[in-house]
């Protein structure tokens, strides 16, 4: 997505805030909701080319470089291989298929439209936290964002982030100049879906959503960040005039869509391929993460999307693994690709033995000190 350079109030510029590096700046502390509303008015006036959207979080999630980061959930792992991404997108496709079926079987209003619009499918799956998707949740309500910043928060402060996105023209608004799609969930969710309406929910992502990209940072919504604000995590922030939206309204329990999707969430806790095959894929992803962690000991791994083959080569080149382990890892990599793309080629009775081998290698890499 295109990076913007926000216009900041003069007092922030004088304090050293750099519009080009706002994602690496300190959060601005504001103590009252009314103070935040008035500051938001300044931001909106100075950034007329953008429509403001908000996220409330318990903390400011920072990268290793100390910058705020806002990735859609499917890209959120710091180091993620192309094979893992392909697997997550396959899982998302399976969840989308099941979502369509649930809506049709229960005659949910809008099920015919849902069948033909992947952005609606992905939005509902992401918003109800059923599975990872290439979209990030936003709200158009500052009140909702502040309530989220204090929701399930055990620390003294919460954070509200203000983003500048293109103006929307439709329920699903695609801006090719900025490479952003924005989904107005409150316009496309059925009335039985209460959560999006209470949260005034929107979701956004890049238009050319893919499991193959040049730079992962192009998917990071820090590119659209205007300002980050720190607020107190107590009732003093709201004053006498306002109150935090209760958790029971942000996440209403009488939401019919939530009750229909809960079984889908449970079924997806296992990979979309069941039994030993699902167990193998989960063990393999853990092994990939262990290999990534080992590589970080001797190489700057930041912003690199190495393949599994490259990971194995690097570990061997740096004498982290022996030739025997190298050969075994490469054989398992080939087995993994076969299982994903043509599982019938692997005899089912061999899977427990393959899983055990993956577990053994994972333990060796975890425990041995290099």
C-alpha positions, -999 to +999 in steps of 0.1 A: +000+000+000+011+036-005+028+052+024+014+086+035+031+115+052+006+130+076+003+166+085+008+171+122-001+201+145+027+226+150+031+217+187+040+181+178+065+192+152+082+215+178+084+185+202+103+166+175+076+144+160+087+135+124+057+129+100+080+106+080+086+084+110+054+087+130+053+049+135+086+050+155+077+080+176+065+080+212+027+080+217+011+113+226-003+112+261-039+126+265-057+122+298-094+129+289-117+117+263-129+152+255-092+162+250-088+134+226-120+143+206-107+179+202-072+167+192-089+143+167-106+174+152-073+190+146-060+158+129-090+155+107-088+192+096-051+190+088-055+157+069-084+165+046-073+141+019-080+111+042-109+096+060-099+088+096-102+053+111-092+041+145-078+011+164-078+007+202-052-017+217-040-026+251-004-020+240+017-006+213+031-037+195+066-029+184+089-046+159+125-053+167+134-019+153+111-002+179+084+008+154+047+002+157+034-025+134-002-032+122-003-063+100-034-082+091-035-114+112-024-137+084+009-118+080+014-111+117+042-136+125+075-118+123+091-144+101+067-164+079+077-187+050+060-188+017+049-224+023+033-214+056+015-185+040+001-208+012-011-232+040-028-203+058-045-191+026-057-227+019-071-228+054-089-195+048-104-209+016-117-239+035-132-217+062-148-195+036-164-226+020-178-237+054-190-201+061-210-200+029-226-234+038-235-223+073-252-191+060-271-211+033-282-239+056-295-214+082-311-192+055-292-161+068-301-130+050-275-121+024-262-157+019-265-155-019-243-123-020-218-139+005-212-168-019-198-144-046-178-119-026-146-132-009-141-098+008-173-103+028-164-139+036-129-129+048-143-099+067-167-120+088-141-147+095-116-121+106-140-100+126-154-129+145-118-143+150-126-176+133-093-178+114-065-156+102-073-134+072-054-107+051-076-079+066-072-056+096-100-045+118-108-008+122-136+013+135-150+046+124-159+054+160-134+071+184-156+060+213-153+024+203-116+026+198-110+040+233-133+014+248-112-013+231-080+003+244-093-004+279-109-038+273-092-067+291-064-043+298-043-050+330-018-021+325-020+015+334-025+027+299-042+019+266-034+031+231-055+046+203-041+048+168-055+071+141-051+061+105-057+080+072-074+058+046-089+068+012-124+080+012-149+052+006-174+051-022-191+018-017-197-010+008-166-026-006-144+003-017-112-004-038-087+023-043-061+012-069-040+044-065-034+037-028-036-001-031-062-004-004-096-022-001-119-010+026-150-031+036-178-014+055-189-044+075-219-026+090-233-023+055-228-059+044-234-079+076-268-095+081-289-079+109-283-111+130-246-102+132-247-078+161-209-074+168-201-053+137-229-029+144-219-023+180-183-019+170-190+003+139-167-022+121-146-018+090-119-040+076-091-030+053-063-047+034-041-045+002-060-049-031-036-074-046-038-097-016-013-126-021+009-152-004+038-139-025+052-104-020+085-085-024+086-066+009+064-075+038+063-039+050+041-030+021+013-049+039+018-030+072-008-004+080+019+016+098+022+031+063-012+049+069-006+058+106-012+095+114-007+096+152-006+072+182-021+083+215-017+069+250-047+071+273-052+062+310-068+028+317-093+040+342-126+058+345-110+092+350-103+093+312-140+095+305-149+122+330-185+127+341-199+131+306-189+098+290-185+061+298-166+032+283-187+009+262-192-023+282-176-055+270-211-070+268-219-046+241-186-047+222-190-085+222-228-092+225-236-127+236-269-128+219-252-125+185-268-152+163-239-152+138-214-158+166-233-188+179-234-203+143-197-197+138-185-210+171-185-247+159-165-236+128-139-220+150-136-253+170-132-274+139-105-251+125-084-254+155-072-285+138-058-280+103-084-283+075-070-318+068-079-339+097-062-367+116-025-375+113-022-352+083-033-322+104-010-333+132+019-334+108+013-299+094+011-284+129+043-301+139+060-290+107+050-254+112+065-255+147+097-270+132+099-241+107+096-216+135+125-233+154+147-231+123+139-194+119+148-188+155+182-206+150+189-185+119+184-152+139+214-162+160+239-155+132+221-135+105+199-104+102+167-120+093+145-089+094+121-084+065+133-115+048+108-141+036+132-171+033+118-204+019+122-235+040+149-248+016+168-216+021+165-219+059+179-254+058+208-243+035+217-215+059+217-237+089+240-262+072+263-234+058+268-220+093+275-254+107+244-253+129+233-287+116+252-318+104+250-332+070+227-360+082+202-336+097+204-314+066+195-345+045+167-355+068+152-320+069+153-317+031+136-351+028+109-340+052+104-307+033+097-327+002+073-349+021+055-319+034+050-305-001+037-338-013+013-341+016-001-306+009-004-309-029-010-346-035-016-364-001-026-396-018+010-402-027+018-408+010+006-439+026-014-431+057+002-458+079+036-440+074+023-407+089+029-415+126+065-423+118+070-391+098+054-371+126+078-387+152+108-378+130+096-341+128+092-340+166+127-355+171+143-329+149+124-301+165+136-312+199+172-315+187+172-280+173+155-266+204+177-281+230+212-281+214+232-249+221+253-237+192 
